[in-house]
Amino acid sequence: MAIEAPISKFKKTNLKIFLGICIAIAIIFAYDGYLSKYKWSGRYSFYKKQVIDNDGKPTPAMNFNRKSPPFFLAGAVVFAVILYVVKDKKLIADENELVISDKKRIPYDSIQHIKTKGKALPGSGSVTESMTICRLFSSIWWQKSVDYKNT
């Protein structure tokens, strides 16, 4: 019987939050940097203070507001790609090995150390808590945190 562990909802939610924050900050900075120069804008006082009162030369804050939105949008794209890639990933605990992906398989014989977080379950036959699986792979310690669930 195989046990499947999907990517945690916590990680997916955090990626969505970071994506939303990057988009919101890009919109706010673009508004301040480009649309605040119009009198109908609610931020005309910001433009006046940052450009007009400074002899028509933008301050570093205004320059930041004009140049940073593309970088925040690029960050949002990165978070969206990561979310798309990891949304359906699952770790499968088979009878002989841990299957991380089609290419990454860890035989149980090669696991050198298992650290548990939280209370240990002495005498328990099932794994129900979060564990960190460590493996020496090409002289580098490889660690993967996993939440196990029975499916």
C-alpha angles and dihedrals in degrees: 000000000000124000117214124206115191123202108280120265087228091063093046092049092049091052090051091049092050090048091052093046092052092050093046093049091047090053094046094048093045090051092050093044101045113014100040091080092075118088092226088060117103088224100054089118089060091053091046092052095043100042117007096045088046094063093267093300116120117240121232089261091057091045089052090050090052099045104036105064095080090053092051090049089050088053090051090052090051091051091047092052092048090049091050092049097048101035095093100028117126135180112222122203104207126183092264107023149005111257111208096165137335090280101034115070125157116201112216090235091065095053106106102179140014122197120194127208121213125001119356117232105223114202093005116139096202130064110230105155136075114275137184114222114205125194133175103235119174092338091305125105110238116200129189125179112214136185108207122213131176112235 
